[in-house]
Every structure is written in structure tokens, then in C-alpha cells.
């Protein structure tokens, strides 16, 4: 997919507007952010390109996430398990690893089908404020797709880099 100048300007304006609205929500003093965000009972809304996710922490440093993404005729829905190792958890920087399983469907001009994906990720969240964090991760996902009309199948390993903004609610900030 190629983007023209108008698309890039629109995305840049959207990101700037989003950050301007998010800053007051997430801003906090150092005293207010003395504990990690990933505590039992906390949940967050994660916004990434091109999707969103809802994560709930079933225990300190252990979270489950429902995710959805859509772009150019491809729809992905999945479940992900997060683990933030206790020895590495901090107040501002929190490394993690994750395991994900996905259902995929696609529809193009000449093909239509479905499939699945399974992946492993490693990443980190950086806390910007009381209930606001950014996240980046790198992962490998095995993807298997089947075209409905021809029964042709294709599978392979894909490497991904994800970026997101997380808004936290509940838990013990």
C-alpha cells in the first residue's frame, strides 16, 4: 500500500491530536507513579496501528489481551498472554514477553479466505504518566492461510515490529 502526501499529513495530524488529548490524562508527578501499572485487577486499552486491544491483568505481571486489527481487506482477531518478569519490572520501564494466537480472514480482488497465526513477542512498556504508557515489541509469527475458491494454502514465518499507546484503568497505580 502506497501513501500519498495527503494520507501522510492526515496521519500526522491524527497522531498530534491524539497525543495532545492523551497528555493531560497521563501526566503525573513522580510520587504518583511509584508502583508498576501491571498489577492484579488493572486493565488497559491499547491503541496501535492498525487496531486496538483490551488487556486485563489476572495477577501482578500477568495479563490476557483480546485484540483486533484490520487493514486492506485483512481482519485479525486474537488472544495474547503477557508476562512481565518480576525481577525486571520497574516503575518506568517494564520488559515483557508474550504468546499470541490469532484468527485471520482476508478478501482481495481475486481471492478470499481465512487462516490462523501463532507468535512469540518480546518488548517493553515505558510509562509516560500515572496511567499512560507507550509500548514497542518485536516478534515472530507463524501464519497459515487458505484461499476458499482454490483451496491453495500458504504458510510461513513473519517478523513484526509493533508500537502502541496504553491507557490503564483500575488496579493499584
Backbone as JSON Lines, residues from 0, in Angstrom:
{"i":0,"aa":"X","n":[0.84,-1.17,0.0],"ca":[0.0,0.0,0.0],"c":[0.89,1.24,0.0]}
{"i":1,"aa":"X","n":[0.69,2.1,-0.94],"ca":[1.45,3.35,-1.02],"c":[0.62,4.48,-0.46]}
{"i":2,"aa":"X","n":[1.29,5.39,0.24],"ca":[0.6,6.54,0.82],"c":[1.04,7.79,0.1]}
{"i":3,"aa":"X","n":[0.06,8.63,-0.23],"ca":[0.43,9.9,-0.84],"c":[0.61,10.95,0.25]}
{"i":4,"aa":"X","n":[0.98,12.16,-0.14],"ca":[1.24,13.23,0.83],"c":[0.03,13.56,1.68]}
{"i":5,"aa":"X","n":[-1.17,13.51,1.09],"ca":[-2.4,13.82,1.83],"c":[-2.62,12.79,2.95]}
{"i":6,"aa":"X","n":[-2.4,11.5,2.65],"ca":[-2.56,10.45,3.66],"c":[-1.57,10.65,4.81]}
{"i":7,"aa":"X","n":[-0.31,10.94,4.47],"ca":[0.71,11.13,5.5],"c":[0.39,12.33,6.37]}
{"i":8,"aa":"X","n":[-0.09,13.42,5.77],"ca":[-0.47,14.61,6.55],"c":[-1.63,14.3,7.48]}
{"i":9,"aa":"X","n":[-2.6,13.52,7.0],"ca":[-3.75,13.15,7.83],"c":[-3.33,12.3,9.01]}
{"i":10,"aa":"X","n":[-2.43,11.36,8.78],"ca":[-1.95,10.51,9.87],"c":[-1.18,11.34,10.88]}
{"i":11,"aa":"X","n":[-0.32,12.24,10.4],"ca":[0.45,13.1,11.3],"c":[-0.46,13.99,12.14]}
{"i":12,"aa":"X","n":[-1.48,14.57,11.53],"ca":[-2.44,15.4,12.28],"c":[-3.16,14.56,13.33]}
{"i":13,"aa":"X","n":[-3.56,13.33,12.95],"ca":[-4.25,12.46,13.89],"c":[-3.39,12.09,15.08]}
{"i":14,"aa":"X","n":[-2.13,11.77,14.84],"ca":[-1.2,11.43,15.93],"c":[-1.0,12.63,16.85]}
{"i":15,"aa":"X","n":[-0.81,13.82,16.28],"ca":[-0.62,15.03,17.1],"c":[-1.85,15.33,17.94]}
{"i":16,"aa":"X","n":[-3.04,15.22,17.36],"ca":[-4.27,15.46,18.1],"c":[-4.44,14.43,19.21]}
{"i":17,"aa":"X","n":[-4.15,13.17,18.92],"ca":[-4.25,12.1,19.91],"c":[-3.31,12.36,21.08]}
{"i":18,"aa":"X","n":[-2.05,12.7,20.8],"ca":[-1.09,12.98,21.87],"c":[-1.49,14.2,22.69]}
{"i":19,"aa":"X","n":[-2.03,15.23,22.04],"ca":[-2.48,16.43,22.77],"c":[-3.62,16.09,23.72]}
{"i":20,"aa":"X","n":[-4.51,15.19,23.32],"ca":[-5.62,14.79,24.2],"c":[-5.14,13.84,25.29]}
{"i":21,"aa":"X","n":[-4.16,13.0,24.98],"ca":[-3.7,11.98,25.93],"c":[-2.81,12.55,27.02]}
{"i":22,"aa":"X","n":[-2.06,13.6,26.74],"ca":[-1.09,14.12,27.7],"c":[-1.72,14.47,29.05]}
{"i":23,"aa":"X","n":[-2.83,15.23,29.11],"ca":[-3.42,15.53,30.43],"c":[-3.9,14.29,31.17]}
{"i":24,"aa":"X","n":[-4.34,13.26,30.45],"ca":[-4.81,12.02,31.08],"c":[-3.65,11.3,31.75]}
{"i":25,"aa":"X","n":[-2.5,11.29,31.1],"ca":[-1.39,10.51,31.59],"c":[-0.4,11.25,32.45]}
{"i":26,"aa":"X","n":[-0.41,12.58,32.48],"ca":[0.59,13.34,33.21],"c":[0.43,13.14,34.71]}
{"i":27,"aa":"X","n":[1.55,12.94,35.4],"ca":[1.53,12.77,36.85],"c":[2.9,13.09,37.41]}
{"i":28,"aa":"X","n":[2.93,13.38,38.7],"ca":[4.21,13.65,39.35],"c":[4.92,12.34,39.67]}
{"i":29,"aa":"X","n":[6.19,12.41,40.02],"ca":[6.99,11.22,40.33],"c":[6.4,10.44,41.5]}
{"i":30,"aa":"X","n":[5.82,11.14,42.5],"ca":[5.24,10.44,43.65],"c":[4.04,9.59,43.25]}
{"i":31,"aa":"X","n":[3.26,10.05,42.27],"ca":[2.07,9.33,41.86],"c":[2.37,8.06,41.07]}
{"i":32,"aa":"X","n":[3.58,7.92,40.56],"ca":[3.9,6.76,39.74],"c":[4.98,5.9,40.39]}
{"i":33,"aa":"X","n":[4.81,5.61,41.67],"ca":[5.81,4.85,42.4],"c":[5.62,3.34,42.28]}
{"i":34,"aa":"X","n":[4.51,2.86,41.71],"ca":[4.26,1.43,41.58],"c":[4.03,1.08,40.11]}
{"i":35,"aa":"X","n":[4.38,-0.14,39.7],"ca":[4.15,-0.55,38.31],"c":[2.66,-0.54,37.95]}
{"i":36,"aa":"X","n":[2.37,-0.35,36.66],"ca":[0.99,-0.35,36.18],"c":[0.39,-1.75,36.08]}
{"i":37,"aa":"X","n":[1.23,-2.74,35.87],"ca":[0.77,-4.09,35.55],"c":[0.45,-4.88,36.82]}
{"i":38,"aa":"X","n":[-0.57,-4.44,37.55],"ca":[-0.94,-5.08,38.81],"c":[-2.29,-5.8,38.68]}
{"i":39,"aa":"X","n":[-2.53,-6.76,39.56],"ca":[-3.78,-7.53,39.54],"c":[-4.98,-6.59,39.54]}
{"i":40,"aa":"X","n":[-5.93,-6.86,38.66],"ca":[-7.15,-6.07,38.58],"c":[-7.06,-4.89,37.63]}
{"i":41,"aa":"X","n":[-5.88,-4.55,37.15],"ca":[-5.74,-3.44,36.2],"c":[-6.15,-3.92,34.81]}
{"i":42,"aa":"X","n":[-6.63,-3.0,34.02],"ca":[-6.88,-3.29,32.62],"c":[-6.46,-2.08,31.81]}
{"i":43,"aa":"X","n":[-6.24,-2.3,30.51],"ca":[-5.87,-1.17,29.68],"c":[-6.47,-1.28,28.3]}
{"i":44,"aa":"X","n":[-6.57,-0.14,27.68],"ca":[-6.96,-0.03,26.29],"c":[-5.69,0.32,25.53]}
{"i":45,"aa":"X","n":[-5.34,-0.49,24.56],"ca":[-4.13,-0.28,23.77],"c":[-4.53,0.11,22.36]}
{"i":46,"aa":"X","n":[-3.97,1.21,21.89],"ca":[-4.22,1.68,20.53],"c":[-2.93,1.5,19.74]}
{"i":47,"aa":"X","n":[-3.02,0.81,18.62],"ca":[-1.86,0.62,17.76],"c":[-2.3,0.73,16.31]}
{"i":48,"aa":"X","n":[-1.35,0.75,15.42],"ca":[-1.7,0.82,14.01],"c":[-1.61,-0.57,13.43]}
{"i":49,"aa":"X","n":[-2.65,-1.13,12.91],"ca":[-3.98,-0.62,12.61],"c":[-5.08,-1.25,13.46]}
{"i":50,"aa":"X","n":[-5.0,-1.16,14.78],"ca":[-6.02,-1.81,15.59],"c":[-6.07,-1.34,17.01]}
{"i":51,"aa":"X","n":[-6.72,-2.17,17.85],"ca":[-6.88,-1.86,19.26],"c":[-6.96,-3.17,20.04]}
{"i":52,"aa":"X","n":[-6.76,-3.07,21.35],"ca":[-6.8,-4.25,22.2],"c":[-7.27,-3.86,23.6]}
{"i":53,"aa":"X","n":[-7.81,-4.83,24.31],"ca":[-8.21,-4.66,25.7],"c":[-7.48,-5.73,26.51]}
{"i":54,"aa":"X","n":[-6.7,-5.28,27.51],"ca":[-5.87,-6.19,28.31],"c":[-6.33,-6.14,29.77]}
{"i":55,"aa":"X","n":[-6.37,-7.33,30.42],"ca":[-6.73,-7.43,31.83],"c":[-5.64,-8.2,32.55]}
{"i":56,"aa":"X","n":[-5.24,-7.72,33.72],"ca":[-4.19,-8.38,34.49],"c":[-4.83,-9.28,35.54]}
{"i":57,"aa":"X","n":[-4.68,-10.6,35.34],"ca":[-5.26,-11.59,36.24],"c":[-4.43,-11.74,37.51]}
{"i":58,"aa":"X","n":[-3.17,-11.33,37.48],"ca":[-2.26,-11.33,38.62],"c":[-1.19,-10.27,38.33]}
{"i":59,"aa":"X","n":[-0.42,-9.92,39.35],"ca":[0.66,-8.95,39.13],"c":[1.6,-9.46,38.04]}
{"i":60,"aa":"X","n":[1.77,-8.67,36.99],"ca":[2.69,-9.02,35.91],"c":[2.21,-10.07,34.92]}
{"i":61,"aa":"X","n":[0.93,-10.48,35.0],"ca":[0.38,-11.5,34.09],"c":[-0.94,-10.99,33.51]}
{"i":62,"aa":"X","n":[-0.97,-10.8,32.19],"ca":[-2.15,-10.23,31.57],"c":[-2.66,-11.03,30.39]}
{"i":63,"aa":"X","n":[-3.96,-10.94,30.15],"ca":[-4.62,-11.52,28.99],"c":[-5.19,-10.39,28.15]}
{"i":64,"aa":"X","n":[-5.08,-10.51,26.82],"ca":[-5.49,-9.43,25.94],"c":[-6.33,-9.96,24.78]}
{"i":65,"aa":"X","n":[-7.44,-9.29,24.5],"ca":[-8.22,-9.52,23.29],"c":[-7.83,-8.42,22.32]}
{"i":66,"aa":"X","n":[-7.51,-8.81,21.06],"ca":[-7.05,-7.81,20.11],"c":[-7.79,-7.94,18.79]}
{"i":67,"aa":"X","n":[-7.87,-6.83,18.06],"ca":[-8.47,-6.79,16.73],"c":[-7.68,-5.8,15.88]}
{"i":68,"aa":"X","n":[-7.42,-6.2,14.64],"ca":[-6.74,-5.33,13.69],"c":[-7.37,-5.52,12.32]}
{"i":69,"aa":"X","n":[-7.37,-4.45,11.53],"ca":[-7.94,-4.51,10.2],"c":[-7.22,-3.54,9.28]}
{"i":70,"aa":"X","n":[-6.87,-4.02,8.09],"ca":[-6.25,-3.16,7.1],"c":[-6.3,-3.84,5.74]}
{"i":71,"aa":"X","n":[-6.66,-3.1,4.71],"ca":[-6.62,-3.55,3.31],"c":[-7.24,-4.92,3.09]}
{"i":72,"aa":"X","n":[-8.44,-5.13,3.61],"ca":[-9.13,-6.39,3.39],"c":[-8.71,-7.54,4.29]}
{"i":73,"aa":"X","n":[-7.85,-7.29,5.26],"ca":[-7.41,-8.33,6.19],"c":[-7.96,-8.0,7.58]}
{"i":74,"aa":"X","n":[-8.58,-8.98,8.22],"ca":[-9.12,-8.83,9.57],"c":[-8.46,-9.85,10.47]}
{"i":75,"aa":"X","n":[-7.94,-9.4,11.61],"ca":[-7.26,-10.27,12.57],"c":[-7.92,-10.1,13.93]}
{"i":76,"aa":"X","n":[-8.24,-11.21,14.58],"ca":[-8.74,-11.21,15.94],"c":[-7.97,-12.26,16.72]}
{"i":77,"aa":"X","n":[-7.61,-11.94,17.95],"ca":[-6.81,-12.91,18.67],"c":[-6.79,-12.73,20.17]}
{"i":78,"aa":"X","n":[-6.05,-13.62,20.81],"ca":[-5.86,-13.62,22.26],"c":[-4.36,-13.68,22.52]}
{"i":79,"aa":"X","n":[-3.91,-12.88,23.48],"ca":[-2.48,-12.83,23.8],"c":[-2.31,-12.92,25.31]}
{"i":80,"aa":"X","n":[-1.26,-13.66,25.73],"ca":[-0.88,-13.75,27.13],"c":[0.43,-12.99,27.33]}
{"i":81,"aa":"X","n":[0.44,-12.07,28.31],"ca":[1.63,-11.27,28.65],"c":[2.24,-11.74,29.95]}
{"i":82,"aa":"X","n":[3.55,-11.7,30.01],"ca":[4.27,-11.99,31.26],"c":[5.35,-10.93,31.45]}
{"i":83,"aa":"X","n":[5.23,-10.17,32.52],"ca":[6.22,-9.17,32.9],"c":[7.05,-9.78,34.03]}
{"i":84,"aa":"X","n":[8.29,-10.23,33.78],"ca":[9.09,-10.88,34.83],"c":[9.3,-9.95,36.03]}
{"i":85,"aa":"X","n":[9.02,-10.46,37.23],"ca":[9.09,-9.65,38.45],"c":[10.48,-9.04,38.66]}
{"i":86,"aa":"X","n":[11.53,-9.76,38.35],"ca":[12.89,-9.24,38.57],"c":[13.23,-8.08,37.64]}
{"i":87,"aa":"X","n":[12.54,-7.98,36.51],"ca":[12.84,-6.93,35.54],"c":[11.85,-5.76,35.6]}
{"i":88,"aa":"X","n":[10.76,-5.94,36.34],"ca":[9.73,-4.89,36.39],"c":[10.23,-3.69,37.16]}
{"i":89,"aa":"X","n":[9.92,-2.52,36.65],"ca":[10.27,-1.28,37.3],"c":[9.08,-0.34,37.31]}
{"i":90,"aa":"X","n":[9.31,0.88,37.69],"ca":[8.25,1.87,37.7],"c":[8.05,2.45,36.3]}
{"i":91,"aa":"X","n":[9.13,2.78,35.61],"ca":[9.03,3.41,34.3],"c":[9.17,2.43,33.14]}
{"i":92,"aa":"X","n":[10.16,1.55,33.18],"ca":[10.42,0.63,32.07],"c":[10.1,-0.8,32.5]}
{"i":93,"aa":"X","n":[9.23,-1.45,31.74],"ca":[8.78,-2.79,32.08],"c":[8.89,-3.73,30.88]}
{"i":94,"aa":"X","n":[9.96,-4.54,30.81],"ca":[10.08,-5.52,29.74],"c":[9.08,-6.66,29.92]}
{"i":95,"aa":"X","n":[8.73,-7.32,28.81],"ca":[7.79,-8.43,28.87],"c":[8.04,-9.38,27.7]}
{"i":96,"aa":"X","n":[7.4,-10.55,27.78],"ca":[7.29,-11.45,26.65],"c":[5.82,-11.82,26.52]}
{"i":97,"aa":"X","n":[5.42,-12.24,25.33],"ca":[4.02,-12.55,25.09],"c":[3.89,-13.7,24.09]}
{"i":98,"aa":"X","n":[2.78,-14.44,24.22],"ca":[2.41,-15.52,23.31],"c":[1.03,-15.16,22.75]}
{"i":99,"aa":"X","n":[0.87,-15.32,21.44],"ca":[-0.37,-14.88,20.8],"c":[-0.91,-15.93,19.85]}
{"i":100,"aa":"X","n":[-2.24,-16.08,19.81],"ca":[-2.92,-16.92,18.82],"c":[-3.98,-16.07,18.13]}
{"i":101,"aa":"X","n":[-4.06,-16.17,16.79],"ca":[-4.96,-15.32,16.01],"c":[-5.79,-16.11,15.01]}
{"i":102,"aa":"X","n":[-6.97,-15.57,14.71],"ca":[-7.78,-15.99,13.58],"c":[-7.66,-14.89,12.54]}
{"i":103,"aa":"X","n":[-7.44,-15.24,11.28],"ca":[-7.28,-14.26,10.21],"c":[-8.28,-14.53,9.1]}
{"i":104,"aa":"X","n":[-8.82,-13.46,8.52],"ca":[-9.62,-13.6,7.3],"c":[-9.16,-12.51,6.34]}
{"i":105,"aa":"X","n":[-9.26,-12.81,5.05],"ca":[-8.83,-11.85,4.05],"c":[-9.77,-11.9,2.85]}
{"i":106,"aa":"X","n":[-9.87,-10.74,2.17],"ca":[-10.67,-10.64,0.96],"c":[-9.98,-9.64,0.05]}
{"i":107,"aa":"X","n":[-9.55,-10.13,-1.1],"ca":[-8.9,-9.28,-2.09],"c":[-9.73,-9.22,-3.36]}
{"i":108,"aa":"X","n":[-9.14,-8.68,-4.42],"ca":[-9.84,-8.59,-5.7],"c":[-10.08,-9.96,-6.32]}
{"i":109,"aa":"X","n":[-9.16,-10.9,-6.14],"ca":[-9.29,-12.22,-6.77],"c":[-9.25,-13.37,-5.77]}
{"i":110,"aa":"X","n":[-9.09,-13.09,-4.49],"ca":[-9.01,-14.18,-3.51],"c":[-9.75,-13.81,-2.23]}
{"i":111,"aa":"X","n":[-10.13,-14.87,-1.52],"ca":[-10.85,-14.7,-0.26],"c":[-10.58,-15.96,0.55]}
{"i":112,"aa":"X","n":[-10.32,-15.79,1.85],"ca":[-10.06,-16.97,2.65],"c":[-9.88,-16.66,4.11]}
{"i":113,"aa":"X","n":[-9.29,-17.64,4.8],"ca":[-9.08,-17.49,6.24],"c":[-7.84,-18.26,6.64]}
{"i":114,"aa":"X","n":[-7.48,-18.14,7.91],"ca":[-6.32,-18.84,8.41],"c":[-6.1,-18.56,9.88]}
{"i":115,"aa":"X","n":[-4.9,-18.86,10.32],"ca":[-4.55,-18.68,11.73],"c":[-3.11,-18.23,11.84]}
{"i":116,"aa":"X","n":[-2.76,-17.71,13.0],"ca":[-1.4,-17.3,13.28],"c":[-1.06,-17.59,14.74]}
{"i":117,"aa":"X","n":[0.19,-17.88,15.01],"ca":[0.67,-18.14,16.35],"c":[2.05,-17.5,16.49]}
{"i":118,"aa":"X","n":[2.25,-16.69,17.54],"ca":[3.52,-15.98,17.61],"c":[4.05,-15.78,19.01]}
{"i":119,"aa":"X","n":[5.33,-15.41,19.07],"ca":[6.04,-15.05,20.3],"c":[6.58,-13.63,20.14]}
{"i":120,"aa":"X","n":[6.49,-12.85,21.21],"ca":[6.94,-11.46,21.18],"c":[7.78,-11.15,22.41]}
{"i":121,"aa":"X","n":[8.68,-10.19,22.27],"ca":[9.43,-9.62,23.39],"c":[9.38,-8.11,23.21]}
{"i":122,"aa":"X","n":[9.17,-7.39,24.3],"ca":[9.07,-5.95,24.19],"c":[9.17,-5.27,25.53]}
{"i":123,"aa":"X","n":[8.81,-3.99,25.54],"ca":[8.86,-3.21,26.77],"c":[7.83,-2.1,26.71]}
{"i":124,"aa":"X","n":[7.32,-1.75,27.89],"ca":[6.44,-0.59,28.04],"c":[7.22,0.49,28.77]}
{"i":125,"aa":"X","n":[7.05,1.72,28.33],"ca":[7.67,2.86,29.0],"c":[6.56,3.77,29.49]}
{"i":126,"aa":"X","n":[6.54,3.99,30.78],"ca":[5.49,4.78,31.41],"c":[5.71,6.26,31.19]}
{"i":127,"aa":"X","n":[4.67,6.93,30.68],"ca":[4.72,8.37,30.45],"c":[4.04,9.16,31.55]}
{"i":128,"aa":"X","n":[3.13,8.54,32.27],"ca":[2.37,9.24,33.3],"c":[1.67,8.26,34.21]}
{"i":129,"aa":"X","n":[0.76,8.79,35.01],"ca":[0.09,7.97,36.03],"c":[-0.57,6.74,35.45]}
{"i":130,"aa":"X","n":[-1.24,6.87,34.33],"ca":[-1.96,5.74,33.72],"c":[-1.75,5.67,32.21]}
{"i":131,"aa":"X","n":[-0.6,6.14,31.75],"ca":[-0.31,6.18,30.32],"c":[1.07,5.61,30.05]}
{"i":132,"aa":"X","n":[1.17,4.75,29.04],"ca":[2.45,4.14,28.67],"c":[2.51,3.95,27.16]}
{"i":133,"aa":"X","n":[3.72,3.91,26.63],"ca":[3.93,3.52,25.23],"c":[4.61,2.16,25.25]}
{"i":134,"aa":"X","n":[4.42,1.41,24.18],"ca":[4.94,0.06,24.13],"c":[5.53,-0.2,22.75]}
{"i":135,"aa":"X","n":[6.6,-0.97,22.72],"ca":[7.16,-1.44,21.46],"c":[7.59,-2.89,21.65]}
{"i":136,"aa":"X","n":[7.5,-3.65,20.57],"ca":[7.84,-5.07,20.66],"c":[8.29,-5.6,19.31]}
{"i":137,"aa":"X","n":[9.01,-6.7,19.37],"ca":[9.48,-7.41,18.19],"c":[9.03,-8.85,18.34]}
{"i":138,"aa":"X","n":[8.57,-9.44,17.24],"ca":[8.12,-10.82,17.36],"c":[8.17,-11.59,16.06]}
{"i":139,"aa":"X","n":[7.98,-12.88,16.19],"ca":[7.9,-13.79,15.06],"c":[6.55,-14.49,15.12]}
{"i":140,"aa":"X","n":[5.84,-14.53,13.99],"ca":[4.53,-15.14,13.94],"c":[4.48,-16.14,12.78]}
{"i":141,"aa":"X","n":[4.06,-17.36,13.08],"ca":[3.81,-18.34,12.02],"c":[2.38,-18.13,11.55]}
{"i":142,"aa":"X","n":[2.21,-17.91,10.24],"ca":[0.9,-17.63,9.66],"c":[0.58,-18.7,8.63]}
{"i":143,"aa":"X","n":[-0.65,-19.21,8.66],"ca":[-1.12,-20.19,7.69],"c":[-2.45,-19.71,7.11]}
{"i":144,"aa":"X","n":[-2.53,-19.56,5.78],"ca":[-3.73,-19.05,5.11],"c":[-4.2,-20.04,4.05]}
{"i":145,"aa":"X","n":[-5.52,-20.11,3.84],"ca":[-6.1,-20.94,2.81],"c":[-7.09,-20.12,2.0]}
{"i":146,"aa":"X","n":[-6.95,-20.14,0.67],"ca":[-7.88,-19.46,-0.23],"c":[-9.13,-20.34,-0.38]}
{"i":147,"aa":"X","n":[-10.32,-19.75,-0.22],"ca":[-11.57,-20.51,-0.26],"c":[-11.88,-21.1,-1.64]}
{"i":148,"aa":"X","n":[-11.69,-20.31,-2.69],"ca":[-12.11,-20.76,-4.01],"c":[-11.16,-21.79,-4.63]}
{"i":149,"aa":"X","n":[-9.89,-21.76,-4.28],"ca":[-8.92,-22.68,-4.9],"c":[-8.37,-23.74,-3.94]}
{"i":150,"aa":"X","n":[-8.63,-23.59,-2.68],"ca":[-8.07,-24.46,-1.63],"c":[-6.55,-24.44,-1.57]}
{"i":151,"aa":"X","n":[-5.94,-23.44,-2.18],"ca":[-4.5,-23.27,-2.08],"c":[-4.15,-22.77,-0.69]}
{"i":152,"aa":"X","n":[-3.1,-23.33,-0.11],"ca":[-2.65,-22.93,1.23],"c":[-1.24,-22.38,1.15]}
{"i":153,"aa":"X","n":[-0.97,-21.46,2.04],"ca":[0.37,-20.88,2.15],"c":[0.64,-20.64,3.62]}
{"i":154,"aa":"X","n":[1.85,-20.95,4.05],"ca":[2.22,-20.67,5.43],"c":[3.68,-20.25,5.48]}
{"i":155,"aa":"X","n":[4.01,-19.52,6.52],"ca":[5.38,-19.06,6.67],"c":[5.56,-18.25,7.93]}
{"i":156,"aa":"X","n":[6.8,-17.88,8.18],"ca":[7.17,-17.12,9.36],"c":[7.27,-15.64,9.0]}
{"i":157,"aa":"X","n":[6.6,-14.8,9.75],"ca":[6.62,-13.35,9.55],"c":[7.25,-12.7,10.77]}
{"i":158,"aa":"X","n":[8.08,-11.69,10.56],"ca":[8.68,-10.92,11.66],"c":[7.99,-9.58,11.74]}
{"i":159,"aa":"X","n":[7.62,-9.17,12.96],"ca":[6.81,-7.98,13.15],"c":[7.43,-7.05,14.19]}
{"i":160,"aa":"X","n":[7.2,-5.76,13.99],"ca":[7.51,-4.74,14.99],"c":[6.22,-3.99,15.24]}
{"i":161,"aa":"X","n":[5.81,-3.9,16.5],"ca":[4.57,-3.24,16.87],"c":[4.86,-2.05,17.78]}
{"i":162,"aa":"X","n":[4.06,-1.0,17.64],"ca":[4.11,0.17,18.5],"c":[2.7,0.44,19.0]}
{"i":163,"aa":"X","n":[2.57,0.89,20.25],"ca":[1.24,1.18,20.77],"c":[1.26,2.17,21.91]}
{"i":164,"aa":"X","n":[0.09,2.7,22.21],"ca":[-0.12,3.59,23.35],"c":[-1.14,2.91,24.25]}
{"i":165,"aa":"X","n":[-0.83,2.81,25.55],"ca":[-1.68,2.1,26.5],"c":[-2.26,3.05,27.54]}
{"i":166,"aa":"X","n":[-3.58,2.99,27.71],"ca":[-4.29,3.75,28.75],"c":[-4.73,2.75,29.81]}
{"i":167,"aa":"X","n":[-4.25,2.91,31.05],"ca":[-4.55,1.98,32.14],"c":[-5.71,2.46,32.99]}
{"i":168,"aa":"X","n":[-6.5,1.49,33.51],"ca":[-7.63,1.75,34.4],"c":[-7.61,0.68,35.48]}
{"i":169,"aa":"X","n":[-8.13,1.0,36.66],"ca":[-8.21,0.01,37.73],"c":[-6.84,-0.34,38.28]}
{"i":170,"aa":"X","n":[-6.79,-1.4,39.06],"ca":[-5.51,-1.85,39.63],"c":[-5.02,-0.89,40.7]}
{"i":171,"aa":"X","n":[-3.7,-0.97,40.99],"ca":[-3.08,-0.13,42.0],"c":[-1.95,0.69,41.36]}
{"i":172,"aa":"X","n":[-2.24,1.86,40.8],"ca":[-1.2,2.61,40.11],"c":[-0.13,3.07,41.03]}
